[in-house]
Amino acid sequence: MASKIDRNRRMMADFVAGHSLEQLGADHALTLLRVLAVLTDEKNRRGVSTDPFYRSLRRA
């Protein structure tokens, strides 16, 4: 089983690729509100995190 961090990163990548919120919820068995919370958190992490994964996204 993948960790929540991996799931959240995948969800953000899928959203950026054009998947709908409803589709993300169905794919990951989450409510629409939880999907929105995850995407908001990932968006905020992209701006401030020192993690190399997020740093590379800021440079891209």
TIDOKOL-119318 format. One record per atom (N, C-alpha, C): residue number from 1; atom name; x, y, z. Coordinates in Angstrom, 3 decimals, m for minus. Layout:
REM TIDOKOL-119318
+-----+-------+----------+----------+----------+
! num ! atomo !     east !    north !       up !
+-----+-------+----------+----------+----------+
! NUM !    CA !        X !        Y !        Z !
...
+-----+-------+----------+----------+----------+
//
This chain:
REM TIDOKOL-119318
+-----+-------+----------+----------+----------+
! num ! atomo !     east !    north !       up !
+-----+-------+----------+----------+----------+
!   1 !     N !    0.844 !   m1.181 !    0.000 !
!   1 !    CA !    0.000 !    0.000 !    0.000 !
!   1 !     C !    0.893 !    1.248 !    0.000 !
!   2 !     N !    0.560 !    2.171 !   m0.856 !
!   2 !    CA !    1.328 !    3.417 !   m0.959 !
!   2 !     C !    1.028 !    4.327 !    0.231 !
!   3 !     N !    1.985 !    5.153 !    0.565 !
!   3 !    CA !    1.788 !    6.077 !    1.678 !
!   3 !     C !    0.867 !    7.214 !    1.255 !
!   4 !     N !    0.363 !    7.944 !    2.232 !
!   4 !    CA !   m0.508 !    9.081 !    1.938 !
!   4 !     C !    0.232 !   10.151 !    1.151 !
!   5 !     N !    1.510 !   10.308 !    1.437 !
!   5 !    CA !    2.299 !   11.311 !    0.713 !
!   5 !     C !    2.323 !   10.972 !   m0.773 !
!   6 !     N !    2.579 !    9.712 !   m1.089 !
!   6 !    CA !    2.599 !    9.284 !   m2.489 !
!   6 !     C !    1.223 !    9.450 !   m3.126 !
!   7 !     N !    0.186 !    9.074 !   m2.394 !
!   7 !    CA !   m1.178 !    9.224 !   m2.903 !
!   7 !     C !   m1.489 !   10.681 !   m3.192 !
!   8 !     N !   m1.141 !   11.558 !   m2.263 !
!   8 !    CA !   m1.439 !   12.975 !   m2.434 !
!   8 !     C !   m0.686 !   13.565 !   m3.619 !
!   9 !     N !    0.563 !   13.172 !   m3.786 !
!   9 !    CA !    1.348 !   13.662 !   m4.925 !
!   9 !     C !    0.751 !   13.167 !   m6.235 !
!  10 !     N !    0.328 !   11.895 !   m6.258 !
!  10 !    CA !   m0.317 !   11.345 !   m7.449 !
!  10 !     C !   m1.614 !   12.076 !   m7.757 !
!  11 !     N !   m2.384 !   12.370 !   m6.703 !
!  11 !    CA !   m3.650 !   13.082 !   m6.898 !
!  11 !     C !   m3.407 !   14.451 !   m7.521 !
!  12 !     N !   m2.408 !   15.171 !   m7.031 !
!  12 !    CA !   m2.116 !   16.492 !   m7.581 !
!  12 !     C !   m1.668 !   16.376 !   m9.032 !
!  13 !     N !   m0.830 !   15.399 !   m9.328 !
!  13 !    CA !   m0.371 !   15.199 !  m10.706 !
!  13 !     C !   m1.548 !   14.869 !  m11.622 !
!  14 !     N !   m2.462 !   14.031 !  m11.156 !
!  14 !    CA !   m3.645 !   13.690 !  m11.949 !
!  14 !     C !   m4.539 !   14.905 !  m12.156 !
!  15 !     N !   m4.693 !   15.718 !  m11.124 !
!  15 !    CA !   m5.518 !   16.922 !  m11.237 !
!  15 !     C !   m4.921 !   17.883 !  m12.263 !
!  16 !     N !   m3.619 !   18.075 !  m12.195 !
!  16 !    CA !   m2.939 !   18.957 !  m13.153 !
!  16 !     C !   m3.077 !   18.398 !  m14.572 !
!  17 !     N !   m3.107 !   17.071 !  m14.689 !
!  17 !    CA !   m3.246 !   16.420 !  m15.994 !
!  17 !     C !   m4.668 !   16.491 !  m16.536 !
!  18 !     N !   m5.620 !   16.984 !  m15.726 !
!  18 !    CA !   m6.972 !   17.176 !  m16.230 !
!  18 !     C !   m8.056 !   16.296 !  m15.644 !
!  19 !     N !   m7.737 !   15.485 !  m14.657 !
!  19 !    CA !   m8.763 !   14.656 !  m14.027 !
!  19 !     C !   m9.705 !   15.541 !  m13.215 !
!  20 !     N !  m10.976 !   15.172 !  m13.187 !
!  20 !    CA !  m11.955 !   15.946 !  m12.419 !
!  20 !     C !  m11.870 !   15.594 !  m10.937 !
!  21 !     N !  m12.437 !   16.468 !  m10.117 !
!  21 !    CA !  m12.460 !   16.215 !   m8.674 !
!  21 !     C !  m13.240 !   14.943 !   m8.361 !
!  22 !     N !  m14.355 !   14.755 !   m9.052 !
!  22 !    CA !  m15.175 !   13.568 !   m8.832 !
!  22 !     C !  m14.415 !   12.299 !   m9.205 !
!  23 !     N !  m13.667 !   12.367 !  m10.299 !
!  23 !    CA !  m12.884 !   11.219 !  m10.733 !
!  23 !     C !  m11.786 !   10.894 !   m9.718 !
!  24 !     N !  m11.129 !   11.923 !   m9.199 !
!  24 !    CA !  m10.098 !   11.698 !   m8.182 !
!  24 !     C !  m10.701 !   11.066 !   m6.933 !
!  25 !     N !  m11.865 !   11.559 !   m6.518 !
!  25 !    CA !  m12.531 !   10.993 !   m5.351 !
!  25 !     C !  m12.867 !    9.526 !   m5.541 !
!  26 !     N !  m13.376 !    9.196 !   m6.720 !
!  26 !    CA !  m13.729 !    7.805 !   m7.005 !
!  26 !     C !  m12.479 !    6.924 !   m7.073 !
!  27 !     N !  m11.427 !    7.428 !   m7.700 !
!  27 !    CA !  m10.192 !    6.647 !   m7.838 !
!  27 !     C !   m9.541 !    6.345 !   m6.493 !
!  28 !     N !   m9.663 !    7.267 !   m5.543 !
!  28 !    CA !   m8.978 !    7.118 !   m4.256 !
!  28 !     C !   m9.940 !    6.881 !   m3.091 !
!  29 !     N !  m11.216 !    6.680 !   m3.398 !
!  29 !    CA !  m12.250 !    6.411 !   m2.387 !
!  29 !     C !  m12.297 !    7.506 !   m1.322 !
!  30 !     N !  m12.332 !    8.774 !   m1.790 !
!  30 !    CA !  m12.384 !    9.921 !   m0.893 !
!  30 !     C !  m13.584 !   10.792 !   m1.235 !
!  31 !     N !  m14.056 !   11.539 !   m0.243 !
!  31 !    CA !  m15.141 !   12.483 !   m0.494 !
!  31 !     C !  m14.604 !   13.693 !   m1.248 !
!  32 !     N !  m15.511 !   14.438 !   m1.844 !
!  32 !    CA !  m15.126 !   15.637 !   m2.584 !
!  32 !     C !  m14.419 !   16.640 !   m1.676 !
!  33 !     N !  m14.899 !   16.787 !   m0.447 !
!  33 !    CA !  m14.256 !   17.719 !    0.485 !
!  33 !     C !  m12.835 !   17.291 !    0.828 !
!  34 !     N !  m12.622 !   15.998 !    0.972 !
!  34 !    CA !  m11.265 !   15.510 !    1.279 !
!  34 !     C !  m10.335 !   15.703 !    0.083 !
!  35 !     N !  m10.850 !   15.477 !   m1.112 !
!  35 !    CA !  m10.050 !   15.709 !   m2.322 !
!  35 !     C !   m9.629 !   17.169 !   m2.384 !
!  36 !     N !  m10.562 !   18.079 !   m2.132 !
!  36 !    CA !  m10.241 !   19.509 !   m2.140 !
!  36 !     C !   m9.192 !   19.846 !   m1.085 !
!  37 !     N !   m9.312 !   19.246 !    0.091 !
!  37 !    CA !   m8.346 !   19.504 !    1.163 !
!  37 !     C !   m6.954 !   19.011 !    0.768 !
!  38 !     N !   m6.877 !   17.845 !    0.171 !
!  38 !    CA !   m5.586 !   17.291 !   m0.256 !
!  38 !     C !   m4.958 !   18.178 !   m1.321 !
!  39 !     N !   m5.749 !   18.591 !   m2.305 !
!  39 !    CA !   m5.211 !   19.421 !   m3.388 !
!  39 !     C !   m4.759 !   20.784 !   m2.875 !
!  40 !     N !   m5.507 !   21.351 !   m1.947 !
!  40 !    CA !   m5.112 !   22.634 !   m1.360 !
!  40 !     C !   m3.798 !   22.491 !   m0.603 !
!  41 !     N !   m3.677 !   21.427 !    0.170 !
!  41 !    CA !   m2.448 !   21.179 !    0.925 !
!  41 !     C !   m1.261 !   20.985 !   m0.012 !
!  42 !     N !   m1.448 !   20.218 !   m1.071 !
!  42 !    CA !   m0.362 !   19.989 !   m2.032 !
!  42 !     C !    0.029 !   21.288 !   m2.731 !
!  43 !     N !   m0.944 !   22.112 !   m3.053 !
!  43 !    CA !   m0.646 !   23.401 !   m3.691 !
!  43 !     C !    0.201 !   24.266 !   m2.758 !
!  44 !     N !   m0.162 !   24.300 !   m1.492 !
!  44 !    CA !    0.598 !   25.085 !   m0.520 !
!  44 !     C !    2.008 !   24.527 !   m0.326 !
!  45 !     N !    2.139 !   23.217 !   m0.313 !
!  45 !    CA !    3.462 !   22.597 !   m0.155 !
!  45 !     C !    4.381 !   22.954 !   m1.314 !
!  46 !     N !    3.833 !   23.029 !   m2.507 !
!  46 !    CA !    4.653 !   23.373 !   m3.676 !
!  46 !     C !    5.317 !   24.729 !   m3.496 !
!  47 !     N !    4.644 !   25.634 !   m2.819 !
!  47 !    CA !    5.183 !   26.978 !   m2.664 !
!  47 !     C !    6.212 !   27.133 !   m1.571 !
!  48 !     N !    6.170 !   26.295 !   m0.533 !
!  48 !    CA !    7.020 !   26.549 !    0.633 !
!  48 !     C !    7.905 !   25.386 !    1.080 !
!  49 !     N !    7.655 !   24.190 !    0.609 !
!  49 !    CA !    8.381 !   23.029 !    1.112 !
!  49 !     C !    9.841 !   23.015 !    0.658 !
!  50 !     N !   10.709 !   22.530 !    1.547 !
!  50 !    CA !   12.119 !   22.360 !    1.200 !
!  50 !     C !   12.402 !   20.961 !    0.655 !
!  51 !     N !   11.386 !   20.129 !    0.585 !
!  51 !    CA !   11.525 !   18.782 !    0.041 !
!  51 !     C !   11.996 !   18.867 !   m1.421 !
!  52 !     N !   12.987 !   18.068 !   m1.806 !
!  52 !    CA !   13.503 !   18.118 !   m3.181 !
!  52 !     C !   12.422 !   17.908 !   m4.248 !
!  53 !     N !   11.420 !   17.083 !   m3.949 !
!  53 !    CA !   10.329 !   16.855 !   m4.902 !
!  53 !     C !    9.622 !   18.163 !   m5.235 !
!  54 !     N !    9.285 !   18.934 !   m4.213 !
!  54 !    CA !    8.561 !   20.187 !   m4.432 !
!  54 !     C !    9.473 !   21.275 !   m4.992 !
!  55 !     N !   10.729 !   21.268 !   m4.595 !
!  55 !    CA !   11.688 !   22.234 !   m5.158 !
!  55 !     C !   11.800 !   22.058 !   m6.667 !
!  56 !     N !   11.843 !   20.808 !   m7.110 !
!  56 !    CA !   11.959 !   20.555 !   m8.551 !
!  56 !     C !   10.713 !   21.027 !   m9.290 !
!  57 !     N !    9.556 !   20.946 !   m8.664 !
!  57 !    CA !    8.327 !   21.423 !   m9.298 !
!  57 !     C !    8.326 !   22.939 !   m9.432 !
!  58 !     N !    8.894 !   23.621 !   m8.453 !
!  58 !    CA !    8.943 !   25.088 !   m8.519 !
!  58 !     C !    9.866 !   25.552 !   m9.636 !
!  59 !     N !   10.916 !   24.797 !   m9.881 !
!  59 !    CA !   11.876 !   25.176 !  m10.924 !
!  59 !     C !   11.354 !   24.858 !  m12.318 !
!  60 !     N !   10.451 !   23.887 !  m12.415 !
!  60 !    CA !    9.949 !   23.451 !  m13.733 !
!  60 !     C !    9.061 !   24.483 !  m14.380 !
+-----+-------+----------+----------+----------+
//
